């Protein structure tokens, strides 16, 4: 039961982080675009990331396809890792804190998904015995 709650809490916080980040990208459009350019990324990337972040959250929460959910986790992994490294590389270590926090949440969420989801992912932790949650 602890793994069930660990999955939903980490998944909820991860999705909240991504939704807040996408909202920040919309509200602070100029600042975010300038930061991307300063980090060496093209300015249009920020608009693409707004859409991708929202789609990743939807893919994980609604999980209409295990493949899409796992693809969203993979995308989040690389995004969060590269984001943390970009901030650290630009000597802005405090900017890496949300990405590193997201990375931890993403790893917990991904590794515990087979406990909480009816259709298991072939890539998540496989020693967990899957039993559908009753009453949830």
N, C-alpha and C positions, 0 to 999 in steps of 0.2 A: 504494500500500500504506500510506503514511503517513496518508492520509485515512481509510482503513479503521480503523486503530488509533485515530486521533483521535476517530472516531465512537464506538467501543466504550468507550474510556476516559472520554470526557466523558459518555456516556450512563450508564455504570456509576456514576460519581461523582455525577451528578445524581440518579439513582434512590436511591443510598445516602443522599444529603442529604435526600431526601423521606421515606424510610423512617425515618431517625433522627428527623426532625422529627415525624412521625406518632407515633412511640414516645414522644418527649418530651411531646407533647400528651396522651398517655394517662397517662404516669407522673406528670407535674406538672400534672394537670388543673386544680386550683384556681388555681395561679399563672398558668397560660396564660389561663384564663378572665378572671382579674382584669386581666391585661395587655391583653387584647382590649377590655375595658370601658374601661380607662384611655385606650386609643387611640381610643375613640369607636365601637367596633364592638359589636354585640349579643353577649352571652355565649354564645348557642347556636351561633354561627358556628364555634367551636372544634371542636365535635363533628362538624359537617358537614365541616370541613376534614380531619379524620382519615380519613374515608371517601374523600373526593375525592382526597387525596394518594396513598392506596394504589391506588385505581382508575387514577389517571394513570400510576403506575409500571407497573402491569400492562398498560395499553394500549400503552405505549411498548415495553416489553420483549418482550411476546408478539406484538404487532402483528397481531392477528387481522383488523383492518380499518385501512386507510390513513387513512380518514376519522376513526376514533376516535383513532388515534395523533396525527394533526394537530390534532384537537380538544384532546387532552391537552397538546400543546405550546403551543397558544394559551392554555389555562387556566393553565399554568405561567408563561407569559410575563406575563400580567396579574397573577397572584398574586405573583410575585417582584417585579415592578415596584411594585405597590401596597404590598407589605410593606416594601420599601426606602424608599419615600417616606413611609410612616407612621412608620417609625423615625427618619428624618431630620427629619420635621416635628415629632416629639416631643422633639427635641434629644437623641436617643439614637443617635448616628451609629454607634457600635460594633455596635448591634443590626442595622444594615443590611448588615454585612459578609457574613453567610451568604446573604442575598437577592441581593446584587450578585454574589457568587461563583456562585450558582445561575443567575443570569441569563447570565453568560458561558458556563457549562457548557451551558445550554439552547440558546444560540445556536450553539455549535459542534456540538452533537449534532444539532440540527435541520438545519443547513446541510450536514452531511456524511452525512445518512441515506441519500441516494440512492446513495452509494458502497457502503454496507455491506448494504443491504436489496435483496431480489430485486424487489419491486414498488415502483417509485419513487413518491415523493410529488409531486404536481403543483405544490406550493408551495415545495419546497426548491430549492436551487441547481441550475439546469438545465444548466449548461455542463459538468458532470461527466459523463463517459462511463460509463454503468453497465455493469459487467461483473461477473457473479456471482462471488463469491469461491470459489475451488476449494480444497477440503480444509479449509474452516472451517465 
